[in-house]
């Protein structure tokens, strides 16, 4: 895996892609869209960001998001790797 740097600035706009586990195509199903919508709402309440654009495909999602100008860097989620067993 590449070693990327994460630059965090107040008011910055960021692009990210999230891929499903083993690229299983479930995001565009009714339950996938509803769960994704609910998860985004919960995270927006915790971290206060605006979601500028979303491209939703069956096995991945692309997003553009903007953090507020008074960004609290300590509250941002840290990148993590989870394994399913």
Buried (B, 14 or more C-beta within 10 A) or exposed (E): EEEEEEEEEEEEEBEEEEEBEEEEEBBEEEEBEEEBEEEBEEBEEEBEBEEEEEEEEBBBBEBBBEBEEEBEEEEEEEEEEEEEE
